[in-house]
Amino acid sequence: MQVRWALDLARVKYTEDAHAPGFHAFETLPATSGRCSATPVLVLRDGTATWDSTEILKRLAIMYSQQLGTLYPPGMGAEVEALEEYLDDVLGPNARQVCCCASATLHHPALTAACAVAILFHAP
């Protein structure tokens, strides 16, 4: 999602290939010469690929510095990277668990809320 936001902010035209979980590896592995099965993967027109949202954002910030110059404000690179890691490692997985829980307990709002609270406020 972070990469999509950066591409939209830079007003870059791009194509997003969405795949069901598990099936995405049939695209990501060949795109990265077998080095990564996870998403996101940014594949440029020349065929070069970058994976990991933090690395992709760094690359986009260089490629589109005019449009994305504020992604890494001077002197704040470490703070921005720490926030990205938090979003990737903590908030992202927890949000996916909440969505999965919500879909499983859709007809039981109290149970859905209890699941969401337990997932989001559980210390890792």
ZADO-1210 file (C-alpha; in nm, 4 decimals, padded with zeros to 6 digits):
<atoms>
<atom x="00.0000" y="00.0000" z="00.0000" code="MET" pos="1"/>
<atom x="00.2879" y="00.2379" z="00.0812" code="GLN" pos="2"/>
<atom x="00.4361" y="00.1895" z="-00.2652" code="VAL" pos="3"/>
<atom x="00.1015" y="00.2547" z="-00.4307" code="ARG" pos="4"/>
<atom x="00.0623" y="00.5754" z="-00.2300" code="TRP" pos="5"/>
<atom x="00.4104" y="00.6929" z="-00.3344" code="ALA" pos="6"/>
<atom x="00.3418" y="00.6158" z="-00.7009" code="LEU" pos="7"/>
<atom x="00.0109" y="00.8015" z="-00.6815" code="ASP" pos="8"/>
<atom x="00.1759" y="01.0963" z="-00.5032" code="LEU" pos="9"/>
<atom x="00.4410" y="01.1135" z="-00.7763" code="ALA" pos="10"/>
<atom x="00.1653" y="01.0865" z="-01.0394" code="ARG" pos="11"/>
<atom x="00.3400" y="00.7952" z="-01.2026" code="VAL" pos="12"/>
<atom x="00.1377" y="00.5751" z="-01.4337" code="LYS" pos="13"/>
<atom x="00.1771" y="00.2144" z="-01.3282" code="TYR" pos="14"/>
<atom x="00.0168" y="-00.1235" z="-01.3672" code="THR" pos="15"/>
<atom x="-00.0651" y="-00.3249" z="-01.0602" code="GLU" pos="16"/>
<atom x="-00.0931" y="-00.7022" z="-01.0954" code="ASP" pos="17"/>
<atom x="-00.3075" y="-00.8391" z="-00.8143" code="ALA" pos="18"/>
<atom x="-00.2909" y="-01.2088" z="-00.7293" code="HIS" pos="19"/>
<atom x="-00.4543" y="-01.4265" z="-00.4675" code="ALA" pos="20"/>
<atom x="-00.2316" y="-01.5111" z="-00.1701" code="PRO" pos="21"/>
<atom x="00.0072" y="-01.7888" z="-00.2611" code="GLY" pos="22"/>
<atom x="-00.0407" y="-01.7461" z="-00.6346" code="PHE" pos="23"/>
<atom x="00.1515" y="-01.4177" z="-00.6261" code="HIS" pos="24"/>
<atom x="00.4756" y="-01.6197" z="-00.6022" code="ALA" pos="25"/>
<atom x="00.4256" y="-01.7379" z="-00.9622" code="PHE" pos="26"/>
<atom x="00.4878" y="-01.3743" z="-01.0620" code="GLU" pos="27"/>
<atom x="00.7252" y="-01.2459" z="-00.7939" code="THR" pos="28"/>
<atom x="00.9788" y="-01.5297" z="-00.8120" code="LEU" pos="29"/>
<atom x="01.0447" y="-01.4938" z="-01.1869" code="PRO" pos="30"/>
<atom x="01.0461" y="-01.1123" z="-01.1597" code="ALA" pos="31"/>
<atom x="01.3181" y="-01.1270" z="-00.8924" code="THR" pos="32"/>
<atom x="01.5170" y="-01.4137" z="-01.0487" code="SER" pos="33"/>
<atom x="01.4056" y="-01.6396" z="-00.7656" code="GLY" pos="34"/>
<atom x="01.5282" y="-01.4098" z="-00.4879" code="ARG" pos="35"/>
<atom x="01.1911" y="-01.3054" z="-00.3422" code="CYS" pos="36"/>
<atom x="00.8431" y="-01.4514" z="-00.3303" code="SER" pos="37"/>
<atom x="00.6869" y="-01.1720" z="-00.1233" code="ALA" pos="38"/>
<atom x="00.5112" y="-00.8578" z="-00.2382" code="THR" pos="39"/>
<atom x="00.5477" y="-00.5789" z="-00.3277" code="PRO" pos="40"/>
<atom x="00.7865" y="-00.6022" z="-00.6204" code="VAL" pos="41"/>
<atom x="00.8565" y="-00.3040" z="-00.8422" code="LEU" pos="42"/>
<atom x="00.9560" y="-00.4015" z="-01.1956" code="VAL" pos="43"/>
<atom x="01.0820" y="-00.1176" z="-01.4116" code="LEU" pos="44"/>
<atom x="01.0531" y="-00.0987" z="-01.7911" code="ARG" pos="45"/>
<atom x="01.4136" y="-00.2181" z="-01.8287" code="ASP" pos="46"/>
<atom x="01.3240" y="-00.5340" z="-01.6342" code="GLY" pos="47"/>
<atom x="01.5102" y="-00.4503" z="-01.3136" code="THR" pos="48"/>
<atom x="01.3208" y="-00.5445" z="-01.0006" code="ALA" pos="49"/>
<atom x="01.3233" y="-00.4097" z="-00.6477" code="THR" pos="50"/>
<atom x="01.1359" y="-00.5726" z="-00.3617" code="TRP" pos="51"/>
<atom x="01.0603" y="-00.4791" z="-00.0018" code="ASP" pos="52"/>
<atom x="00.8487" y="-00.1671" z="00.0351" code="SER" pos="53"/>
<atom x="01.1234" y="00.0300" z="00.2109" code="THR" pos="54"/>
<atom x="01.3735" y="-00.0369" z="-00.0677" code="GLU" pos="55"/>
<atom x="01.1121" y="00.0446" z="-00.3317" code="ILE" pos="56"/>
<atom x="01.0272" y="00.3738" z="-00.1604" code="LEU" pos="57"/>
<atom x="01.3961" y="00.4678" z="-00.1447" code="LYS" pos="58"/>
<atom x="01.4322" y="00.3945" z="-00.5150" code="ARG" pos="59"/>
<atom x="01.1202" y="00.5935" z="-00.6035" code="LEU" pos="60"/>
<atom x="01.2402" y="00.8857" z="-00.3904" code="ALA" pos="61"/>
<atom x="01.5575" y="00.8966" z="-00.6010" code="ILE" pos="62"/>
<atom x="01.3812" y="00.8472" z="-00.9342" code="MET" pos="63"/>
<atom x="01.1098" y="01.1047" z="-00.8602" code="TYR" pos="64"/>
<atom x="01.2916" y="01.3389" z="-00.6243" code="SER" pos="65"/>
<atom x="01.0947" y="01.6437" z="-00.7454" code="GLN" pos="66"/>
<atom x="00.7610" y="01.4838" z="-00.6624" code="GLN" pos="67"/>
<atom x="00.8667" y="01.2753" z="-00.3608" code="LEU" pos="68"/>
<atom x="01.1352" y="01.4883" z="-00.2017" code="GLY" pos="69"/>
<atom x="00.9470" y="01.4908" z="00.1274" code="THR" pos="70"/>
<atom x="00.9439" y="01.1125" z="00.1718" code="LEU" pos="71"/>
<atom x="01.2838" y="01.1287" z="00.3391" code="TYR" pos="72"/>
<atom x="01.3240" y="01.4790" z="00.4835" code="PRO" pos="73"/>
<atom x="01.6868" y="01.5730" z="00.5554" code="PRO" pos="74"/>
<atom x="01.7949" y="01.4460" z="00.8951" code="GLY" pos="75"/>
<atom x="01.4886" y="01.2243" z="00.9399" code="MET" pos="76"/>
<atom x="01.5814" y="00.9209" z="00.7288" code="GLY" pos="77"/>
<atom x="01.6240" y="00.6907" z="01.0294" code="ALA" pos="78"/>
<atom x="01.2898" y="00.7972" z="01.1786" code="GLU" pos="79"/>
<atom x="01.1100" y="00.7429" z="00.8482" code="VAL" pos="80"/>
<atom x="01.2684" y="00.3981" z="00.8071" code="GLU" pos="81"/>
<atom x="01.1699" y="00.3052" z="01.1644" code="ALA" pos="82"/>
<atom x="00.8102" y="00.4049" z="01.0896" code="LEU" pos="83"/>
<atom x="00.8129" y="00.2036" z="00.7657" code="GLU" pos="84"/>
<atom x="00.9427" y="-00.1018" z="00.9508" code="GLU" pos="85"/>
<atom x="00.6714" y="-00.0619" z="01.2150" code="TYR" pos="86"/>
<atom x="00.4035" y="-00.0388" z="00.9478" code="LEU" pos="87"/>
<atom x="00.5446" y="-00.3450" z="00.7689" code="ASP" pos="88"/>
<atom x="00.6175" y="-00.5634" z="01.0713" code="ASP" pos="89"/>
<atom x="00.3509" y="-00.4679" z="01.3264" code="VAL" pos="90"/>
<atom x="00.0587" y="-00.2724" z="01.1902" code="LEU" pos="91"/>
<atom x="00.0321" y="-00.4539" z="00.8555" code="GLY" pos="92"/>
<atom x="00.0116" y="-00.8093" z="00.9924" code="PRO" pos="93"/>
<atom x="-00.2248" y="-00.6994" z="01.2698" code="ASN" pos="94"/>
<atom x="-00.4530" y="-00.5224" z="01.0226" code="ALA" pos="95"/>
<atom x="-00.4650" y="-00.8357" z="00.8056" code="ARG" pos="96"/>
<atom x="-00.5561" y="-01.0450" z="01.1112" code="GLN" pos="97"/>
<atom x="-00.8347" y="-00.8023" z="01.2029" code="VAL" pos="98"/>
<atom x="-00.9752" y="-00.8210" z="00.8477" code="CYS" pos="99"/>
<atom x="-00.9621" y="-01.1998" z="00.8519" code="CYS" pos="100"/>
<atom x="-01.1260" y="-01.2105" z="01.1945" code="CYS" pos="101"/>
<atom x="-01.3922" y="-00.9608" z="01.0871" code="ALA" pos="102"/>
<atom x="-01.4829" y="-01.1649" z="00.7819" code="SER" pos="103"/>
<atom x="-01.5121" y="-01.4797" z="00.9947" code="ALA" pos="104"/>
<atom x="-01.7279" y="-01.3127" z="01.2609" code="THR" pos="105"/>
<atom x="-01.9191" y="-01.0706" z="01.0400" code="LEU" pos="106"/>
<atom x="-02.2591" y="-01.1561" z="01.1856" code="HIS" pos="107"/>
<atom x="-02.1363" y="-01.1205" z="01.5449" code="HIS" pos="108"/>
<atom x="-02.0304" y="-00.7545" z="01.5909" code="PRO" pos="109"/>
<atom x="-01.9337" y="-00.7957" z="01.9587" code="ALA" pos="110"/>
<atom x="-01.7061" y="-01.0883" z="01.8735" code="LEU" pos="111"/>
<atom x="-01.5559" y="-00.8959" z="01.5825" code="THR" pos="112"/>
<atom x="-01.4797" y="-00.5999" z="01.8100" code="ALA" pos="113"/>
<atom x="-01.3291" y="-00.8265" z="02.0765" code="ALA" pos="114"/>
<atom x="-01.1056" y="-00.9932" z="01.8176" code="CYS" pos="115"/>
<atom x="-00.9927" y="-00.6587" z="01.6795" code="ALA" pos="116"/>
<atom x="-00.9039" y="-00.5265" z="02.0246" code="VAL" pos="117"/>
<atom x="-00.7191" y="-00.8448" z="02.1159" code="ALA" pos="118"/>
<atom x="-00.5170" y="-00.8402" z="01.7928" code="ILE" pos="119"/>
<atom x="-00.4379" y="-00.4687" z="01.7781" code="LEU" pos="120"/>
<atom x="-00.3471" y="-00.4229" z="02.1429" code="PHE" pos="121"/>
<atom x="-00.1598" y="-00.7459" z="02.1989" code="HIS" pos="122"/>
<atom x="00.2061" y="-00.6701" z="02.2679" code="ALA" pos="123"/>
<atom x="00.4293" y="-00.8462" z="02.0129" code="PRO" pos="124"/>
</atoms>
